[in-house]
Amino acid sequence: MTGRTKARVATGASAGWVNLLNFGMLGASMEPNAAGELAIEFCAVSYVLPGGQQLLSGLDLKVQRGETLVLLGRSGSGKTTTLKLINRLLSPSHGEVRVNGKSISQGEVIRLRRSIGYVIQDVGLFPHYTVEQNIGLVPKIEGWSSERIRSRTQELLQLVGLEAQLASRYPHQLSGGQRQRVGVARALAADPAILLMDEPFGALDPLTRDELQREFLSLQQGLSKTVVFVTHDLREALRLGSRIALMEAGQLVTVLSPREFLRSTVPLAAAYVKAFGDGPSVAAHRGDS
């Protein structure tokens, strides 16, 4: 490798991230609520499996109303466990989770889950339901009229960039990107204030993923939901998040804005920036001697 090539490789990562800053491709447009109102709070929360394995340890984390908080970390870091504690798919072994200032252990679990939208990687659409029936599931349970459900379905299809005639189709008749859009529409159907998203774009091809990330940013700017978003992709975290909560081995390492994350001296954060930044540069110059 020549000296000039080494310089390109060494500086490629930082230059790429600087470009993100300069061209506004970070999640700065979705700032936390100025008044600091809390939507979700973890208070010394731990989660231990029945066999004794600890998946989460002493988590203290606050999610402000209207922000997109990204949980970033490698597999097994505790991201999805944290997400599932919010809508009581899991219950803490120790500590307390609060939603809108109230402990979620005190209320009705079904009511809690209906008030929180949930989007997962494999979408989870019911295969024997049409698009309209999938989107209208929670509103129907809530007692909405058929006319209101149909109107809401059409509104949401337009919102997530799908044609109205897709309402009568079944999941197997849709592309992966279309199914993911339906999953987002279903999560928004009853207009929840909180949206949980567990690697929703992770299984999609790069172009569709980029398109859906752009649409998510547009949606969030218009709807201002409180979003907790799980990913292992730093680029996605920087692009979509108001703040990034970095997790490792069941513990919270740090919580930073995208700009703070790129400049962070926290060893794990710096390692993420280097790993994601070096990849394209090293690959591009792998033939150099």
C-alpha positions as CSV (number, residue, x, y, z in Angstrom):
1,M,0.0,0.0,0.0
2,T,1.4,3.4,-1.0
3,G,1.7,6.3,1.4
4,R,-1.0,8.2,-0.6
5,T,-3.3,5.2,-0.4
6,K,-2.7,4.9,3.3
7,A,-3.7,8.5,3.7
8,R,-6.9,7.9,1.7
9,V,-7.9,4.9,3.9
10,A,-7.0,6.7,7.1
11,T,-9.0,9.8,6.3
12,G,-11.9,8.1,4.4
13,A,-13.9,7.4,7.5
14,S,-13.7,10.8,9.1
15,A,-14.4,12.5,5.8
16,G,-17.5,10.5,5.2
17,W,-18.9,11.3,8.6
18,V,-18.0,15.0,8.2
19,N,-20.1,14.9,4.9
20,L,-23.0,13.6,6.9
21,L,-22.7,16.5,9.2
22,N,-22.3,19.1,6.4
23,F,-25.3,17.9,4.4
24,G,-27.7,17.4,7.3
25,M,-28.0,13.6,7.0
26,L,-28.1,13.1,10.8
27,G,-31.3,12.9,12.9
28,A,-31.1,16.5,14.1
29,S,-34.5,17.4,12.7
30,M,-36.2,15.3,15.3
31,E,-35.1,17.0,18.5
32,P,-36.4,15.9,21.9
33,N,-39.3,17.8,23.4
34,A,-38.0,21.2,24.5
35,A,-39.9,21.0,27.8
36,G,-38.1,17.7,28.6
37,E,-41.4,15.8,29.2
38,L,-40.7,12.1,29.7
39,A,-42.7,9.5,27.7
40,I,-40.7,6.4,28.9
41,E,-38.4,5.9,31.9
42,F,-36.3,2.9,33.0
43,C,-35.4,3.1,36.7
44,A,-32.6,0.6,37.7
45,V,-34.1,-2.1,35.5
46,S,-32.6,-5.5,35.2
47,Y,-33.9,-8.6,33.4
48,V,-32.8,-12.1,34.3
49,L,-33.9,-15.3,32.5
50,P,-35.4,-18.1,34.7
51,G,-32.1,-20.1,34.3
52,G,-30.1,-17.2,35.8
53,Q,-28.7,-15.5,32.7
54,Q,-28.7,-11.8,33.1
55,L,-29.7,-10.0,29.8
56,L,-30.1,-6.5,31.3
57,S,-28.4,-4.9,34.3
58,G,-29.2,-1.7,36.1
59,L,-30.7,0.2,33.2
60,D,-31.4,3.9,33.8
61,L,-32.7,5.5,30.7
62,K,-35.1,8.4,29.8
63,V,-37.0,8.8,26.6
64,Q,-38.4,12.3,26.0
65,R,-41.7,12.8,24.3
66,G,-41.5,13.3,20.6
67,E,-37.9,12.1,20.1
68,T,-36.6,9.1,18.2
69,L,-34.3,7.2,20.6
70,V,-32.1,4.6,18.8
71,L,-30.9,1.6,20.8
72,L,-27.6,0.7,19.1
73,G,-25.5,-2.4,19.8
74,R,-24.4,-5.7,18.6
75,S,-26.4,-8.9,18.9
76,G,-27.0,-9.9,22.6
77,S,-26.4,-6.4,23.9
78,G,-29.9,-6.1,25.3
79,K,-31.6,-3.9,22.7
80,T,-34.7,-6.0,22.0
81,T,-35.0,-7.0,25.6
82,T,-35.2,-3.3,26.5
83,L,-37.8,-2.7,23.8
84,K,-40.0,-5.6,25.0
85,L,-40.0,-4.3,28.5
86,I,-41.8,-1.1,27.4
87,N,-45.0,-2.9,26.2
88,R,-44.7,-5.7,28.8
89,L,-43.8,-8.5,26.4
90,L,-41.3,-9.0,29.2
91,S,-41.4,-7.9,32.8
92,P,-38.4,-6.6,34.7
93,S,-36.7,-8.8,37.2
94,H,-35.8,-5.7,39.2
95,G,-36.5,-2.0,38.9
96,E,-39.4,-0.2,37.2
97,V,-40.5,0.9,33.8
98,R,-42.7,4.0,33.5
99,V,-44.8,5.2,30.6
100,N,-46.2,8.7,30.8
101,G,-45.1,8.9,34.4
102,K,-46.9,5.7,35.5
103,S,-45.5,2.3,36.3
104,I,-46.6,-0.1,33.6
105,S,-46.9,-2.9,36.2
106,Q,-50.0,-1.1,37.7
107,G,-52.2,-0.9,34.6
108,E,-53.9,-3.3,32.3
109,V,-51.4,-5.0,29.9
110,I,-53.7,-5.3,27.0
111,R,-54.7,-1.6,27.2
112,L,-51.0,-0.7,27.4
113,R,-50.1,-2.7,24.2
114,R,-53.0,-1.3,22.2
115,S,-51.7,2.2,23.1
116,I,-48.2,1.5,21.7
117,G,-47.4,0.8,18.1
118,Y,-45.0,-2.1,17.4
119,V,-43.1,-2.8,14.2
120,I,-40.7,-5.8,13.9
121,Q,-38.3,-7.0,11.2
122,D,-40.4,-9.8,9.8
123,V,-43.5,-7.6,9.9
124,G,-45.8,-10.2,11.4
125,L,-48.8,-9.6,9.2
126,F,-51.6,-12.1,9.4
127,P,-51.4,-14.1,6.1
128,H,-55.2,-14.8,5.9
129,Y,-56.1,-11.1,6.4
130,T,-56.1,-8.5,3.6
131,V,-54.0,-5.3,3.9
132,E,-57.1,-3.4,5.1
133,Q,-57.9,-6.1,7.7
134,N,-54.3,-6.1,9.0
135,I,-54.2,-2.4,9.3
136,G,-57.6,-2.2,10.9
137,L,-57.1,-4.9,13.5
138,V,-56.5,-2.7,16.6
139,P,-59.2,-0.1,15.6
140,K,-61.7,-3.0,15.1
141,I,-60.8,-4.3,18.6
142,E,-61.3,-0.8,19.9
143,G,-64.8,-0.7,18.4
144,W,-64.3,1.6,15.4
145,S,-67.0,1.4,12.7
146,S,-66.3,-0.3,9.4
147,E,-66.5,3.1,7.6
148,R,-64.0,4.7,10.0
149,I,-61.6,1.8,9.7
150,R,-61.8,1.9,5.9
151,S,-61.2,5.7,5.9
152,R,-58.3,5.3,8.3
153,T,-56.8,2.5,6.1
154,Q,-56.9,4.7,3.0
155,E,-55.3,7.6,4.9
156,L,-52.5,5.4,6.2
157,L,-51.8,3.7,2.9
158,Q,-51.3,7.2,1.4
159,L,-49.2,8.2,4.4
160,V,-46.8,5.3,3.9
161,G,-46.6,5.6,0.1
162,L,-48.9,2.7,-1.0
163,E,-51.6,2.7,-3.6
164,A,-55.2,2.5,-2.4
165,Q,-56.0,-0.6,-4.4
166,L,-53.5,-2.6,-2.3
167,A,-56.0,-2.6,0.5
168,S,-57.7,-5.7,-0.9
169,R,-54.5,-7.7,-1.4
170,Y,-53.0,-10.3,0.9
171,P,-49.4,-10.2,2.4
172,H,-48.1,-12.9,0.0
173,Q,-49.1,-10.6,-3.0
174,L,-46.9,-7.8,-1.8
175,S,-43.1,-7.1,-2.0
176,G,-41.0,-7.0,1.1
177,G,-40.9,-3.3,1.1
178,Q,-44.7,-3.1,0.7
179,R,-45.2,-5.5,3.6
180,Q,-42.9,-3.4,5.8
181,R,-44.9,-0.3,4.9
182,V,-48.2,-2.1,5.8
183,G,-46.5,-3.1,9.1
184,V,-45.8,0.6,9.8
185,A,-49.3,1.6,8.8
186,R,-50.8,-1.1,11.2
187,A,-48.7,0.2,14.0
188,L,-50.0,3.7,13.4
189,A,-53.6,2.7,12.9
190,A,-55.0,3.7,16.3
191,D,-52.7,6.8,16.4
192,P,-50.5,5.7,19.3
193,A,-48.3,8.3,20.9
194,I,-45.4,5.7,21.2
195,L,-43.9,3.6,18.5
196,L,-41.5,0.7,19.1
197,M,-39.5,-0.5,16.1
198,D,-37.3,-3.5,16.3
199,E,-34.9,-3.5,13.3
200,P,-37.8,-2.9,10.9
201,F,-35.7,-2.3,7.8
202,G,-33.0,-4.9,8.5
203,A,-34.1,-7.6,6.2
204,L,-34.6,-5.3,3.1
205,D,-32.3,-4.7,0.2
206,P,-30.2,-1.6,0.4
207,L,-32.2,0.5,-2.0
208,T,-35.6,-0.3,-0.4
209,R,-34.1,0.2,3.0
210,D,-32.8,3.7,2.0
211,E,-36.2,4.6,0.6
212,L,-38.0,3.5,3.8
213,Q,-35.6,5.3,6.0
214,R,-36.3,8.5,4.0
215,E,-40.1,7.9,4.4
216,F,-39.7,7.3,8.1
217,L,-37.9,10.7,8.5
218,S,-40.7,12.4,6.6
219,L,-43.4,10.6,8.7
220,Q,-41.7,11.4,12.0
221,Q,-41.4,15.1,11.1
222,G,-45.1,15.2,10.4
223,L,-46.4,13.0,13.3
224,S,-43.8,13.7,16.1
225,K,-44.3,10.3,17.7
226,T,-42.1,9.1,20.5
227,V,-40.1,6.3,18.8
228,V,-37.7,3.7,20.3
229,F,-35.8,2.2,17.4
230,V,-33.5,-0.8,17.6
231,T,-30.7,-1.3,15.1
232,H,-27.1,-2.6,15.0
233,D,-26.3,-0.3,12.0
234,L,-24.6,3.0,13.0
235,R,-25.5,4.7,9.7
236,E,-29.1,4.0,10.4
237,A,-28.8,5.2,14.0
238,L,-27.1,8.5,12.9
239,R,-29.7,9.1,10.1
240,L,-32.8,8.4,12.1
241,G,-32.1,9.1,15.8
242,S,-32.5,12.2,17.9
243,R,-30.3,10.4,20.3
244,I,-28.4,7.2,20.3
245,A,-28.3,4.9,23.4
246,L,-25.3,2.6,22.9
247,M,-25.6,-0.8,24.7
248,E,-23.1,-3.6,25.3
249,A,-23.5,-6.9,27.3
250,G,-26.8,-5.8,28.8
251,Q,-25.6,-2.4,30.0
252,L,-26.1,1.1,28.8
253,V,-22.7,2.5,27.8
254,T,-23.7,6.1,26.8
255,V,-26.5,8.2,25.3
256,L,-25.5,10.8,22.8
257,S,-26.8,12.9,20.0
258,P,-25.6,11.9,16.5
259,R,-23.1,14.7,16.3
260,E,-21.8,13.9,19.8
261,F,-21.5,10.2,18.9
262,L,-19.3,11.0,15.9
263,R,-16.9,13.0,18.1
264,S,-17.2,10.8,21.2
265,T,-14.0,9.5,23.0
266,V,-16.0,6.8,24.7
267,P,-14.0,3.7,23.5
268,L,-17.0,1.7,22.2
269,A,-18.6,4.6,20.4
270,A,-15.2,5.5,18.8
271,A,-14.8,1.8,17.8
272,Y,-18.2,1.9,16.1
273,V,-17.4,5.1,14.1
274,K,-14.1,3.6,13.0
275,A,-15.5,0.2,12.0
276,F,-18.4,1.7,10.0
277,G,-16.2,4.4,8.5
278,D,-13.2,2.3,7.5
279,G,-15.2,-0.5,5.8
280,P,-16.0,1.2,2.4
281,S,-12.5,2.8,2.2
282,V,-10.7,-0.5,2.9
283,A,-12.8,-2.4,0.4
284,A,-12.3,0.2,-2.3
285,H,-8.5,0.0,-2.0
286,R,-8.1,-3.7,-1.2
287,G,-6.0,-4.2,-4.4
288,D,-3.4,-1.6,-3.5
289,S,0.0,-2.8,-2.5
